Amino acid sequence: MGYYLNPEDVLELYRGETEKPYFVDKTEMLSELITLLEQGRNYISVTRPRRFGKSVVAAMIGSFFGKGVDSSDVFAHFKIS
């Protein structure tokens, strides 16, 4: 999972996905993830069926929680904002 080592690449990957015509907003998952993190959960498994967007969800999480980049413009028009 080299995505988490370079937050700029993750943000650009997720930004590219959000600009596709059939993008589905799944940012409400982040509010559930924030709740789990506030409870002190150290390990969280995000599972999905095959070909169901695991890489996009991982890029979304990395973009949202990444400290090295400002992703507010990407998430401004989604439900999580």
N, C-alpha and C positions, 0 to 999 in steps of 0.2 A: 504494500500500500504506500507507494512513494508519493501519493497525493498530499499527504499531511506534512511532508518535509518542505514543500515549497508552496506557501499559501497563495501566491500570485497565480500559479498555474491552476489551482483548484478554482479560484474565483473566475478566471477566464473560461474554464471548462463549464462551470455552472452558468455563467452569463450567456455563453453560446447556446446552452440547452434552453434557457428561458426565452430566447429569441426565435425558437422554432415555432412553426404555425400550430402544432398540436401539443403544446406544452401543457401539462396538468400541474396545477399548484398543489404541492404537498407540504407546504411550510407549516401547516397546523401540527405536523409531527414534531416540530421543534418545541412547541409549547409543552407537549408531553415529555419531551426529552429534558427540558429545563426543570420541570417538576421532579423528575427522577434524579437529576444532578443536585438539586437543592436538598434532597433527602439523603445525600451522601453515597449514592450508588457509584461505585468505581468502574464497574463493567456492565455495559449495556449491549445486547445483541440485537441488531436490526436485520431481520430475516425477511426475505421475499422469495417468491417462486422464480424459477429460471426465466430470464429475459423480462424481468418486471421492474427494472430501474434501480438496482442496488448501487450501481456506480454513480448515478445521478443523485441518489439520496446521500451517499457518502460525500460527494462534492458539495451538496447543499449544507451538510453539517460542517464540513471543513470551511466553507465560505462564511457561514454564519458565526462560528466560534473562533475563526482565525484572528490572531492578534496583530499580525503584520500588515493587514490590508484593511481598507475602508470599504465595506460591502453594503453600506446603507442605501446607495442608489439602486442596487440590484434588488433588494428586498422591500423597497419603498412601496411598491404597488401590489404586494402580496398580502395574504391574510395575516401573516405573522406581524406585520407592521402595525 
